[in-house]
Amino acid sequence: MNHRQSITDIAQPSSKAGADRVLFVLATLARHGHPINARDLAQKTALAQSTLYRQIALLKQWGFVAEIDGKYAPGPVGLQLAMGFDQASHLVHEAKLPMARLAAESGESVGLIVAVKDQAVCLEMVESQHSLRCSFEKGRGIPLLDGASAKSLLAFMPGSAARQIVTDLLGAKPRRQTQLFAELEQIRERGFVVTEGEVDPGVWGISAPLFRQPGKAAGTLTLMAPATRAHQKTQQLIDATLATARVISARLQDF
């Protein structure tokens, strides 16, 4: 199936949907492939020039569009988005096979989790084959506070970013902030984190960071299981997860 979409295939925005219009202009610019002047862009979008200029002004303000010699093209934020997409796609590609092996060997669910602003978001999940299993829905986000995944991500991101997130989420709870910062320091020293019941009751999890470069974490690998089952093979699950995280990190660094 051909998934490519031409400019004419893009749905025209409704007259009342401001967000639709601005995204339509951005999508048209992206698909055009090279800088375009306002007259041609107005023809492609079928928007009045006054409306088009308002959308462009907003996109320029946020860095999504740049003006070059009177022509418009995707701006620096668009490049950042593209780089982020490429990095996320590469991360999933390199992690999938080792994750599948870990899930098969351990019998438990394995997730690939990344930080998106103040959320821990699941990029990929390999489900356990047990009828009683724990999993993290792909695309789901939870606050970067509790649970093995969130704490691993916080512990191994740049300190200034972690402090900002914790301060934003726990601004009214200074004692909790202090406790969490101390715990994150212990996690960094240990190299991984194990939690139980912090997000969902009865769920045990181990998370280990994945490094794109030495000291620069790209995400975290999390194995999760019902606590009753995990208690029977705790060290085995920890060792297997750490070994898999090392394999994925090596694959990322070979890229």
C-alpha positions as CSV (number, residue, x, y, z in Angstrom):
1,M,0.0,0.0,0.0
2,N,1.3,3.5,-0.9
3,H,1.3,5.7,2.2
4,R,2.6,8.8,0.5
5,Q,0.2,11.7,0.5
6,S,0.2,14.6,-1.9
7,I,-0.7,18.2,-1.1
8,T,-4.1,17.8,-2.8
9,D,-4.8,14.7,-0.6
10,I,-4.6,16.7,2.6
11,A,-8.0,17.4,4.0
12,Q,-9.0,21.1,3.7
13,P,-9.5,22.7,7.2
14,S,-12.9,23.8,8.2
15,S,-13.5,27.5,8.2
16,K,-13.9,27.6,12.0
17,A,-11.0,25.5,13.1
18,G,-8.0,27.8,13.8
19,A,-5.8,24.9,14.9
20,D,-6.7,23.0,11.7
21,R,-5.7,25.9,9.6
22,V,-2.3,26.5,11.2
23,L,-1.5,22.8,11.0
24,F,-2.7,22.6,7.4
25,V,-0.3,25.4,6.5
26,L,2.6,23.6,8.3
27,A,1.8,20.3,6.6
28,T,1.6,22.0,3.2
29,L,5.0,23.6,3.8
30,A,6.5,20.3,4.9
31,R,5.2,18.4,1.8
32,H,6.3,21.1,-0.6
33,G,9.9,20.2,-0.1
34,H,11.5,23.6,-0.6
35,P,10.9,27.3,0.2
36,I,7.7,28.8,-1.2
37,N,6.5,32.3,-1.5
38,A,3.2,33.5,0.1
39,R,1.3,33.8,-3.3
40,D,2.0,30.1,-4.2
41,L,1.4,29.0,-0.6
42,A,-2.0,30.8,-0.7
43,Q,-2.9,28.9,-3.9
44,K,-1.9,25.6,-2.5
45,T,-3.8,26.1,0.7
46,A,-6.8,28.0,-0.8
47,L,-6.6,30.4,2.1
48,A,-7.1,34.1,1.9
49,Q,-3.7,35.9,2.1
50,S,-4.8,37.7,5.3
51,T,-5.6,34.4,6.9
52,L,-2.5,32.8,5.6
53,Y,-0.3,35.6,7.0
54,R,-1.8,35.2,10.4
55,Q,-1.0,31.4,10.4
56,I,2.5,32.1,9.2
57,A,3.1,34.7,11.9
58,L,2.1,32.3,14.6
59,L,4.2,29.5,13.1
60,K,7.2,31.9,12.8
61,Q,6.7,33.0,16.4
62,W,7.0,29.4,17.7
63,G,9.9,28.5,15.4
64,F,8.0,26.1,13.1
65,V,8.4,28.3,10.1
66,A,11.4,30.3,8.9
67,E,11.4,33.1,6.3
68,I,14.3,33.0,3.8
69,D,14.5,35.7,1.2
70,G,10.8,36.3,1.2
71,K,10.0,32.6,1.0
72,Y,8.8,30.2,3.8
73,A,10.1,26.9,4.8
74,P,10.0,24.6,7.9
75,G,11.9,26.3,10.8
76,P,14.2,25.0,13.5
77,V,11.5,23.5,15.7
78,G,10.5,21.4,12.7
79,L,14.0,20.1,12.4
80,Q,14.1,19.3,16.1
81,L,10.8,17.3,15.7
82,A,12.3,15.4,12.8
83,M,15.5,14.6,14.7
84,G,13.4,13.5,17.7
85,F,11.4,11.2,15.4
86,D,14.5,9.7,13.8
87,Q,16.0,9.1,17.2
88,A,12.9,7.5,18.6
89,S,12.5,5.3,15.5
90,H,16.1,4.2,15.8
91,L,15.7,3.4,19.5
92,V,12.7,1.2,18.8
93,H,14.4,-0.5,15.9
94,E,17.5,-1.4,18.0
95,A,15.6,-2.4,21.1
96,K,12.9,-4.6,19.6
97,L,14.8,-7.9,19.1
98,P,16.5,-7.8,22.5
99,M,13.2,-6.9,24.2
100,A,11.5,-9.9,22.5
101,R,14.3,-12.2,23.7
102,L,14.0,-10.9,27.3
103,A,10.2,-11.3,27.3
104,A,10.5,-14.9,25.9
105,E,13.3,-15.9,28.4
106,S,11.7,-14.2,31.5
107,G,8.0,-14.9,30.6
108,E,7.2,-11.3,31.6
109,S,6.2,-8.0,29.9
110,V,9.0,-5.7,28.7
111,G,8.6,-2.1,27.8
112,L,10.7,0.7,26.2
113,I,10.0,4.0,28.0
114,V,11.1,7.5,27.2
115,A,10.7,10.9,28.9
116,V,8.4,13.4,27.1
117,K,8.3,16.6,29.1
118,D,7.1,15.5,32.5
119,Q,5.7,12.2,31.4
120,A,7.1,8.6,31.1
121,V,5.7,7.4,27.7
122,C,5.8,3.9,26.4
123,L,7.3,3.6,22.9
124,E,7.2,-0.2,22.6
125,M,5.8,-3.1,24.6
126,V,6.3,-6.9,24.3
127,E,3.5,-8.6,26.3
128,S,3.9,-11.5,28.6
129,Q,2.2,-14.7,27.4
130,H,0.8,-15.4,31.0
131,S,-2.9,-14.9,31.5
132,L,-2.0,-12.9,34.6
133,R,0.4,-10.2,33.4
134,C,1.4,-6.6,33.8
135,S,1.9,-4.2,30.9
136,F,2.3,-0.5,30.0
137,E,0.0,0.5,27.2
138,K,2.0,1.7,24.1
139,G,1.6,5.5,23.8
140,R,0.4,5.9,27.4
141,G,2.1,8.5,29.6
142,I,2.3,8.7,33.4
143,P,3.8,11.5,35.5
144,L,7.6,11.2,36.0
145,L,7.4,10.6,39.7
146,D,6.5,7.1,40.8
147,G,7.4,3.6,39.5
148,A,10.6,2.1,38.2
149,S,10.3,3.6,34.7
150,A,9.8,7.2,35.9
151,K,12.6,7.0,38.5
152,S,15.1,5.5,36.1
153,L,14.3,8.2,33.5
154,L,14.7,11.0,36.1
155,A,17.8,9.5,37.6
156,F,19.7,9.3,34.3
157,M,18.5,12.5,32.6
158,P,20.6,15.7,33.0
159,G,20.3,16.9,36.6
160,S,18.9,20.3,35.8
161,A,16.1,18.8,33.8
162,A,15.2,16.3,36.6
163,R,15.2,19.1,39.2
164,Q,12.8,21.2,37.0
165,I,10.4,18.3,36.5
166,V,10.4,17.3,40.2
167,T,10.0,20.9,41.3
168,D,7.1,21.4,38.8
169,L,5.3,18.2,39.9
170,L,6.0,18.4,43.6
171,G,6.3,22.2,44.2
172,A,4.1,22.2,47.3
173,K,5.8,19.1,48.8
174,P,9.4,20.0,49.7
175,R,9.9,17.0,52.0
176,R,8.8,14.6,49.2
177,Q,11.2,16.4,46.8
178,T,14.1,15.9,49.1
179,Q,13.3,12.2,49.5
180,L,13.0,11.7,45.8
181,F,16.3,13.5,45.0
182,A,18.0,11.3,47.6
183,E,16.4,8.2,46.0
184,L,17.5,9.3,42.5
185,E,21.1,9.6,43.7
186,Q,21.0,6.0,45.0
187,I,19.6,4.8,41.7
188,R,22.4,6.5,39.8
189,E,25.0,4.8,42.1
190,R,23.2,1.4,41.7
191,G,22.6,1.7,38.0
192,F,19.0,0.5,38.0
193,V,15.8,0.7,40.1
194,V,13.3,-1.8,41.4
195,T,9.9,-0.8,42.7
196,E,6.7,-2.5,43.7
197,G,3.2,-1.2,43.8
198,E,4.1,2.5,43.2
199,V,1.9,3.0,40.2
200,D,-0.4,-0.1,40.2
201,P,-0.9,-2.3,43.3
202,G,0.8,-5.7,43.1
203,V,3.0,-4.8,40.2
204,W,6.8,-5.3,40.5
205,G,9.2,-3.6,38.1
206,I,12.8,-3.2,37.3
207,S,14.1,-0.5,35.0
208,A,17.6,0.1,33.6
209,P,18.8,3.0,31.5
210,L,19.6,2.7,27.8
211,F,22.6,4.9,26.7
212,R,23.0,6.3,23.2
213,Q,26.3,7.7,24.3
214,P,28.3,6.9,27.5
215,G,26.5,8.9,30.3
216,K,23.7,10.1,27.9
217,A,20.5,8.1,28.4
218,A,18.1,7.7,25.5
219,G,15.3,5.9,27.5
220,T,14.8,3.1,29.9
221,L,14.1,-0.6,29.6
222,T,11.4,-1.9,32.0
223,L,10.4,-5.4,32.9
224,M,7.2,-5.7,34.9
225,A,5.5,-8.7,36.5
226,P,2.9,-9.5,39.1
227,A,4.7,-9.2,42.4
228,T,3.7,-12.7,43.5
229,R,5.5,-14.2,40.5
230,A,8.5,-11.8,40.6
231,H,9.3,-12.7,44.2
232,Q,10.1,-16.2,43.1
233,K,12.8,-15.1,40.6
234,T,13.8,-11.5,41.6
235,Q,17.5,-11.8,41.0
236,Q,17.0,-13.7,37.7
237,L,14.7,-10.9,36.4
238,I,17.1,-8.2,37.5
239,D,20.2,-9.9,35.9
240,A,18.3,-10.5,32.7
241,T,17.0,-7.0,32.4
242,L,20.5,-5.5,33.1
243,A,22.1,-7.7,30.5
244,T,19.5,-6.8,27.9
245,A,19.9,-3.1,28.6
246,R,23.6,-3.4,28.0
247,V,23.0,-5.1,24.7
248,I,20.6,-2.4,23.5
249,S,23.0,0.3,24.7
250,A,25.8,-1.3,22.7
251,R,23.6,-1.4,19.6
252,L,22.7,2.2,20.0
253,Q,26.3,3.3,20.4
254,D,27.4,1.2,17.3
255,F,25.0,3.3,15.1
